Every structure is written in structure tokens, then in C-alpha cells.
Amino acid sequence: MKKVFAWILVLSMILGVAAAASALEIKLGHFGKPDDPLSTSAQAFADKLNELSGGDVTVEIFGNSVLGNAPVMIEQVQQGAIISLVSQGTLQAYDSRYYYVTSPYMFVNSAQAFAVVDGPFADWVSDGKMEESDVHNVGPWDYGFRNLTNSVRAVLTPDDVAGMKVRTPQEVQKLACFEALGAQAEPYAFSELPQALLQGLFDGQENPLATILALQVWDLNQKYVSLTHHTWESVNLVVNNTWWEGLTDEQRGWIEEASAYARDTMRTLVAQAEADAVGILESHGVQVDEVDTTLFKAKMEPAWAAIADAAGDTDRSMLNYFLALVDGVEY
């Protein structure tokens, strides 16, 4: 028994998590800007975890990518230095089934997306594949549907995107989506995006409405917002799996309950931000346009093919299984 306790204590020190018999000090990294739904929800997680544990678990938050971008942060998770909130796309490097959650035009609305990722998709990926990389996904929160902003023209149809230079994350789903629409898609660091837009390095960019508001795109030469709803995604709370397995059942329960609380908080905040976004954007002189998403979805076959290739899904069996999950949920 003494050896077990000593192992847990040494491991916790390696993880950068100070552990005593009943106390944990956790470092949480994420990429959200101050006051956006991600930052607010991360704080809700920290507060709830502190409450549930009676002060035995404290969380120090490092937002706005100060610990690095999402791939860098998840490497720190593997090293045991932090826990982190990262996008679905970041997790595909550790489990290729995650490629499909953020593929373009998979979900009709948020309710359908929640039903899939909370239910059958979570069951599908619970077989320990990600844990082989010493990463454990506590669960998905929200990040919303992504939409296009640009400085050139109103985008109403897929043809309107053709020729634009659009910033995306370093993720095949976004790159393939906009390449299928005829844009010049190029990855670029999110932390450097505002300056890049001001300098005219890109015509446009794509992000959820909450992030578009947080960026204050009206000050970044982005005159047009099109509600393309091209991909839905969430941030996921990920932890070092060896550390996770070394916690007590009670400690894991606290973290899971606090994560669920923060998930619900973020989903409410994202929905509210989306409801308020059009009025706020228009009040700052931004033109906001609805689009017929079926026209955009009809262009996505090359994108889905590129994503399946990237996932190593040569026979598309994983893609077809995921599509069946989507079709099978009630929402």
C-alpha cells in the first residue's frame, strides 16, 4: 500500500500537480480569449470543482493560448504538465474516428450534434484507443457552428467563395471544405489572426459566432459574415490518462461532474452568443447573410474524400458508420 501511495505521489509531482492525501492543484490550458464562452466556462469548471471538493481541488487557468496552441497543449497533457481544453480536430491525431465529428455539413443543428457526441459517438470511442497515447477525454463541451467572414463581398452561394484567400486552422476538414468551394485555404495561427486580417494577408476567416464576436471582426476589415454553418465542433476536456487512473473514484467523479456543469454552461453561452450575434454584428456595420446550406453541402464530396484519406479510412467504413450514427439519433 505504501508503494502505491508513493507511486501516485511521484507521478503527481511529475505531472505538475501537487498532490497530498486529499488535495490537488491542477493547471488548465486553453485557447479562448478573455470573456468568450470558452474562458467563462473554464472558470465555471474551476469554481464547480472547487465547490464539489470542498476546496481540496483547485484549478489555475491559462487561457488565450499562453501555453501554446492546441497541439502543443495536448503534448503537455501527454507529458503530464497540464490538463487542457482542445478542439475535436486536435484529437484526431490520437483517434482517427474524431476526423468525422468536424467534417463539413455533418449536422443539421446543435441538438443533433449534442445527441451524437454525448451518446453513440462517445460509446464508439470508449474502447481505449486514445488512452494508448496516454490521453483521456473527459468529455465534449461546445464551440458552435463555424461561419465565414470576409472583407471582399457578400457570400450567398458557393460560387461567391471562389478565389478568396481564407484562413483556417491546420485541420484537413476546414482546408478541404474551402478548397472544395474554390477558395485558397491556408492554415495560420489563431493567436496571430487579428494582425493577419489587419494586414490583409487573408480575405477572410471562419470561426463560430461567439469567437467572431470575441475577435471584434468589424475592427479587422471583415465587412461580411455569412452563416454558412459549415462545421460544428466542441472543445474537449483532456487529461493525462496515467494521472487520471491514479485518482480516487471520488476525485474522478468531481472532475466529471464539474466538466458536465461547464459543458452545460458553455452550451448555454454559445447558444446565447449565436442568438445575439446578428444584432451585435449589424450594429457595428457588418452585413450578415443567411445561406442555403444544401447548396454548400452539395459541393462537399471532394472534401469528404480528402478527410477519409487523411483518416486512413480507405474503404470509408468509418465514415459510413459515423453517418449512420448521425442518422440514427433522436434530437
N, C-alpha and C positions, 0 to 999 in steps of 0.2 A: 504493500500500500504506500509506503514511503517513497518507493521508486516511482510509482505512478504520479504521486504529487510532485516529486522533483522534476519529472519529465514535463509535466504541464507547466510548471513554473519557468523552467528553462525555455520551453517553446514560446511562452508568452513574452518573455524578455526579448527573444529573437524577433518576434512579431512587432515589437514596439508597443506592445500592450502591457501595461503594468498590471500584474495580477497578484492579488492577495487571496486569502481564503474566500472572500465574497465580494471583491472589488475589481472592476475592470475600467481602464481608461482607454478609449478607442479613438483612433484618428479616422475621420471620414473625408474622403476627397471626392469632389465632383466638378463639373464644368459650368454650372449655372452662374449667371450673372446675379448680382445683388438684387433682391426683391422680385425675381421672377419666380414662377411656381415651383421650380426645382429647388431653389435656395430656401424658399419658405417651407417646403415640405421636408427638406433635410433637417431644418431646425425643429419641425414638428416631431420628426423621428427621434431626435436627440432628447427633446423635452419629455416625450412619452416614455422613452426607455429609462430615463432618469426617474420618472414617476413610478413606473412599474417595479423598478428595482429598489425603490426606497432610497435612492441616492447611491446605490452600490455600483451602478454603471454610468459613466459619464462619457460624452462624445465631444471631441474637439473637431470642428468643421473647417475644412479648407476648400472654399469654392472658387469659382472664376478661373479654373484651370491652373491655380498656383502650384499644384503638384505635378503638372504636365497634362497632356491631352489624354483622352480615354485609353488608348493602347498603352501609354506609359503608366497610367494609374493601375491598370489591371496587372501589369507586370509587377508593380509594387504590392498588389494583393497577393500574387503568387509568391513574392518574397516574404510576405507576412508583415509588411510595414504598415499597411492601412487596410481599411475596408473602403468600398467605393461604389458610386452610382455611375453606371456606364450604359450606353445605348445597347439595344438589341444587336445592332450591327457589329459592335465590338466583340460580342460573344460568339459570333460565327467562326472565329479563328479556333475556338475550343470545342465547338459542336456545330457541324455544318447544317444541322436542321434549322438553326437560327437564321440562315440565309433567307428563308421564306417569309418570316414574320414581317420583314421590312421591304419585301418585294412590292413593286408598284401595283396599285389597284387590286389589292387582295381583299380589302374590307369595304363594306358599304358605309359603315358608321362606327363610332367608338363603341357602342353597345355590342356590336358583333365582335369587334377586336377583343374587348374585355372577356367576352364569353369564351373565345378561343384560347387566349393566353392563360387565363385563370383556370381553365378546365382541361380539355383534351390535349392541348399542346403541352401544358405543364406535366400531364401524365406521360406523354410521349417521351419527354426529355428527362424523365426522372430515373433513368436506368444507370446513372453514374458515369456517363461519358465525359461530362465536363469535369467531374471530380478527379478524373485521371490526370488532369492538368493542375490539380490542387486548387481548383476554383469551385465554389458552391454558390449558386444563385438562390438567394433567399426569396426573391420574387419580383415580378414586374410592377412598376408604378404606372406612370403615364408620361407621354411627351406630346401627344396630339398628332393630328394630321399635318403634313408638311404642305406648304403652299409657295408659290413663286412670286418674287418681287423683281422689278427691273426698272431701268432708267430710260428705256427706249420707246416702248409702245404698249398699249393695252393688249393683253393676251386673252383671246376669247376662244381660239381654236388651236389645234396642234401646229398648224402652219405658221401661226404667229410666233412660235418659239424658235423656228428655224433660223440659224445664223447667229443667235445670241451666244455670248460667252457667259456661262453660268457657273458660279462657284458651288461645289458640292463637298460633302465630306469624302474622305478616302474610303468609299464603300461602293462596291460594284452595283448595288441596287440603284443608287442615285445617279451614278455615272451612266449606267446602261439606260435608265429611264430617259434622261435628257438627250443622250445620243440617239435613242430611238425617235425622239421628237425633232431631231435635226439640229440640236444645239451643240456648241463646243463646250463640253462639260469638263471642268478641271478641278481637282481637289485643292483645298487651301485651308490653312489652319484657322479654326473658328476664332481664336483669340486675336488674330490679325485681320479678320474680315472687315471690321469698320474702316480701317485705314485703306484697305484694298479697294473698297467701294468708293471712298472719297477720292482716291487717286485714279479712278476709272479703270482699274485693272480688270474689272468684271462689269458686264452689263447688268447682271442680276445674281440672285442667290435664292436658296429655298430653305425654309425652316417652318416650324409650327408658328401659329399666330402669336402665341404667348412670347416666343422668342423674337418674332418680328417686332412686337411692341417693345420688348426689352432693349432691342437694338436701336430703337427710335429711327427706323429706316427713313423717315421723312428728312432727317438731317444727313443722310448718306446717299443722296441723289437718287433714291428709289421712289419714283413717282407713281408706279403702278403695282398693285397687288392683285394677283389672280388666284381665286380659291380653287386651285387645281386638285387639292386633296390627293396628291399622287402617292404618298406612302403614309402609313401610320406606324408609330413606334412608341416604345416606352423606355424609360431608364430602368435599370435593374440593380437591386442591392446585391453586390457580390462580396464574398468574404473568402479568406484562405480556408480551404477545406480541412486541413490538419488542425488548425486552430478551432474551427467550428466543432469538429468531433471531440476536441479536448474540453469543450464547455460542458457544464452540467445541463441536464434536461431543463431545469428551471431557467437558466441563462438563455438557452436557445429559445425557449418559449417567450421570454421577454422580448428578444430581438424580433422574433416572428410577429408577435402582436404589435410591437411598435412599428414594424415595417408595414403591416396591414393598415394601421392607422394613418401612416404617412401616405400610403398608396391612395387611400380614400380621400385624404386631404388634397393630394395633387390632382386627382381626377376631378374633384370639385373645382379647384382653382383653374385648371386648364379649360374646363367647360365654361366657366365664368369669363375667362380671358377671351375665349373664342366668341362668346356672345357679345362681349363689349368691344371687340377689336374693330369691327367695321366702322362703328361710330367714331371711335378714337382716331383711326387712320384718316377717315374723311375729314375730321375736324382739323387735321394737320395738312390738308390739301392733297392727300393721296387718293388716287382713283382706285376703287375696289370693284372687281368684276367677278360675277359667278360664271362658271363654265359648265358645259355639258361633259361630265367626266366619262361618259360612254365613248365619246369621240377620242379621248386620250387613251382610254383602256384598249381601244381597238388597234392602237399603234404598238402595243407592248410585247408582241410575240418575240421580236428580236431581243428585247430586254430580258424576258423570262428565259430564253435560251442561253443568254450570256450568264445569267445568275446560276442556272442549273450546271453549266460548265464549271463555273467558279466553285460550286459546291461539290464537284466531283460526282454529280448525280447524272451520269451519262444516259441512263435509261429513263430518267425523270420519275423514278418510283417515289422518291421523297417528295418531289413537287406534287405529284398526283395525290399522295397520301395527305399532304397538307391541305390541298384544295378540297379534299373530301371532309377533312375536319371543319373547314370553314363552312362548307355547305350543310354540315350536319348539326350545327349548334342552333339553339333557340335563343333569341335575344329580343 
